Amino acid sequence: MRDVCHHSCHQRATLRRLVAESTLGSQRTFLSADGAVLSAFGRASDAIREGERVIHIMPVSKDAMEGPLMLANLARIYVLLGEREKAIDQLELVLSRPGPLSATGCGEELVDFTF
């Protein structure tokens, strides 16, 4: 287990470096990945904080294409943590507006078996 934790810390350090060197769009992607990594290791409060931080950096109201993807990632974090009701709340927000994950979007991304 110690090796796994060490590997996780190394991955998070790499993500942090990439975030610092990246554009805003890439930062959201890296921070979302960080939230998923944290949730996989049971660090619930840290994972949720990272997922919410991404949404505050660029809310759906300012980015109709990437914003819903970040909301869906927060839902994924909640699923990984076993918080299904909170995940459903995020998915309802995603599906309630036009975008890449909604029924009125492109459609391909709608079938995401991650959940």
C-alpha positions in Angstrom: 0.0 0.0 0.0 2.9 2.3 0.7 4.2 2.0 -2.8 0.7 2.8 -4.2 0.5 5.9 -2.0 4.0 7.0 -3.1 3.1 6.4 -6.7 -0.1 8.5 -6.2 1.8 11.3 -4.6 4.2 11.3 -7.6 1.3 11.4 -10.1 -0.3 14.3 -8.2 3.0 16.2 -8.2 3.3 15.7 -11.9 -0.3 16.9 -12.4 0.4 20.0 -10.3 3.5 20.8 -12.4 1.5 20.3 -15.6 -1.3 22.6 -14.3 1.2 25.3 -13.5 2.6 25.1 -17.1 -0.7 24.9 -18.9 -3.4 27.1 -20.3 -6.7 27.6 -18.5 -8.5 24.9 -20.5 -5.8 22.4 -19.8 -5.7 23.4 -16.1 -9.4 22.4 -15.8 -8.6 19.0 -17.3 -5.6 18.4 -15.0 -7.5 19.5 -11.9 -10.4 17.3 -12.8 -8.0 14.3 -13.1 -6.5 15.2 -9.7 -10.0 15.1 -8.2 -10.6 11.6 -9.7 -7.2 10.4 -8.4 -8.0 11.7 -4.9 -11.4 10.1 -4.9 -9.9 6.7 -5.9 -7.7 6.9 -2.8 -10.7 7.8 -0.6 -9.6 11.4 0.1 -13.2 12.6 -0.2 -12.9 16.2 1.0 -9.8 16.9 -1.2 -11.4 15.2 -4.2 -14.6 17.2 -3.9 -12.7 20.4 -3.3 -10.7 19.9 -6.6 -13.8 19.0 -8.5 -15.6 22.1 -7.3 -12.6 24.3 -7.8 -12.6 23.4 -11.5 -16.2 24.5 -11.8 -15.5 27.8 -10.1 -12.5 28.5 -12.4 -14.8 28.4 -15.4 -18.5 27.9 -14.7 -20.9 26.5 -17.2 -22.4 30.0 -17.6 -19.1 31.1 -19.2 -18.1 27.9 -21.1 -21.1 25.9 -22.5 -18.9 23.2 -24.1 -16.3 22.5 -21.4 -18.3 23.5 -18.4 -20.7 20.5 -18.6 -17.7 18.1 -18.9 -16.4 19.5 -15.6 -19.8 19.1 -13.9 -19.9 15.5 -15.2 -16.4 14.9 -13.8 -17.6 16.2 -10.4 -20.5 13.7 -10.7 -17.9 11.0 -11.4 -16.0 12.0 -8.3 -19.2 11.7 -6.2 -19.8 8.2 -7.8 -16.3 7.1 -6.9 -16.9 8.2 -3.3 -20.3 6.5 -3.1 -22.3 9.7 -2.9 -24.9 8.9 -5.6 -27.4 11.5 -4.7 -24.9 14.3 -5.2 -23.8 12.7 -8.4 -27.4 12.7 -9.7 -27.7 16.4 -8.7 -24.7 17.2 -10.9 -25.9 15.1 -13.8 -29.3 16.8 -13.7 -27.5 20.1 -14.1 -25.5 18.7 -17.0 -28.6 17.3 -18.8 -30.8 20.3 -18.1 -29.0 22.5 -20.6 -27.8 22.2 -24.1 -24.2 21.0 -24.4 -21.9 18.2 -25.4 -23.4 15.7 -22.8 -27.1 16.6 -23.2 -29.7 15.0 -25.4 -29.5 18.2 -27.6 -25.7 18.0 -27.9 -23.7 16.0 -30.3 -25.0 12.8 -28.9 -21.9 10.6 -28.9 -20.8 11.5 -25.4 -24.3 11.0 -24.0 -23.6 7.3 -23.6 -20.9 7.3 -21.0 -20.8 4.0 -19.1 -18.5 5.5 -16.4 -21.5 6.1 -14.3 
